[in-house]
């Protein structure tokens, strides 16, 4: 009969709607999972007290972009690499780390806009434009300078912590106050974000090492 069949289907749908997916933890446990990730297993890095070689760092970054991000035009690649080295030196931050951050944030797409409205190479939010002196977030020079400056701020805020690079990257992603409030614990997504950037950084460092031995 038609009516009993309809009733059965409705009961089945209600039951499925109330069932919890085995892939999803109970709502009460989500916060615990988010609060348990730390950076204790991350290396102690120093990206500020280093010697930046204008030409070798530029070549390593340019090679990284041209090899792995082929959609970026040669002109953009060259300008991004040059500006990263320039502003990295001015702020005493390894430009190779900022290149790794940009790779994760925008894949070096100068016109990138995220679903949350972050813009440009470093995916900077509108409310940061004023303090970073950005009037055009899609301008390579302005966005690169802003990205380096903002990352330097995050590094400074964690300057007394041995894991300051990982914490600064997490703060770039989530905000310094959010990381501080959670007592330096992060969710899985944030830790993966930091891990991805550090992996890119190691790739660029390897390229830099190769160039140093085979100029």
JOJOPE-V661020 format. One record per backbone hydrogen bond with DSSP energy under -0.5 kcal/mol. CO is the residue of the C=O (numbers start at 0). NH is the residue of the N-H. E is the energy in kcal/mol with one decimal. If there is no record, write none. Layout:
CO,NH,E
CO,NH,E
//
This chain:
0,4,-1.1
1,5,-2.1
2,6,-2.5
3,7,-2.4
4,8,-2.1
5,9,-2.2
6,10,-2.2
7,11,-2.3
8,12,-2.4
9,13,-2.2
10,14,-2.2
11,15,-2.2
12,16,-2.2
13,17,-1.6
14,18,-0.9
20,23,-1.4
25,28,-1.8
25,29,-0.6
26,29,-1.0
26,30,-0.6
28,32,-2.1
29,33,-2.4
30,34,-1.8
32,35,-1.0
36,185,-2.8
38,41,-1.8
42,44,-0.9
44,46,-0.5
46,93,-2.7
47,49,-1.4
49,51,-0.6
50,52,-0.6
51,53,-0.7
52,56,-2.6
52,57,-0.5
53,57,-1.4
54,58,-2.7
55,59,-2.4
56,60,-2.4
57,61,-2.8
58,62,-2.5
59,63,-2.2
60,64,-2.5
61,65,-2.7
62,66,-2.1
63,67,-2.1
64,68,-2.6
68,71,-1.8
72,76,-2.8
73,77,-2.4
74,78,-2.2
75,79,-3.0
76,80,-2.3
77,81,-2.4
78,82,-2.7
79,83,-2.4
80,84,-1.8
81,85,-2.4
82,86,-2.8
83,87,-2.1
84,88,-2.2
85,89,-1.9
86,90,-1.8
87,91,-0.8
87,92,-2.5
88,91,-0.5
93,96,-1.0
93,97,-1.2
94,98,-2.2
95,99,-1.8
96,100,-2.2
97,101,-2.6
98,102,-2.1
99,103,-1.7
100,104,-2.5
101,105,-2.9
101,106,-1.1
101,107,-0.9
102,106,-0.8
105,108,-1.2
107,109,-0.9
108,111,-1.9
111,119,-2.3
113,116,-1.6
117,113,-2.4
118,123,-2.3
119,122,-1.1
123,118,-2.2
124,127,-1.8
125,128,-1.7
127,131,-1.5
128,133,-2.8
129,132,-1.3
132,134,-0.6
135,138,-1.8
138,142,-2.7
139,143,-2.3
140,144,-2.3
141,145,-2.5
142,146,-2.6
143,147,-2.4
144,148,-2.5
145,149,-2.5
146,150,-2.3
147,151,-2.3
148,152,-1.8
149,153,-1.9
150,154,-2.4
151,155,-2.3
152,156,-1.9
153,157,-1.0
155,158,-1.5
157,160,-2.2
160,163,-1.6
162,166,-2.5
163,167,-2.6
164,168,-2.3
165,169,-2.3
166,170,-2.2
167,171,-2.1
168,172,-1.6
169,173,-3.1
170,174,-2.1
174,178,-1.7
175,179,-2.6
176,180,-2.7
177,181,-1.4
178,183,-2.6
179,182,-1.6
181,184,-0.8
185,36,-1.1
186,190,-2.1
187,191,-2.3
188,192,-2.1
189,193,-2.2
190,194,-2.5
191,195,-2.6
192,196,-1.8
193,197,-2.5
194,198,-1.9
195,199,-2.2
196,200,-2.6
197,201,-2.1
198,202,-1.7
199,203,-2.3
200,204,-2.5
201,205,-2.1
202,206,-2.0
203,207,-2.6
204,208,-2.3
205,209,-2.1
206,210,-2.2
207,211,-1.8
208,212,-1.5
209,213,-2.1
//
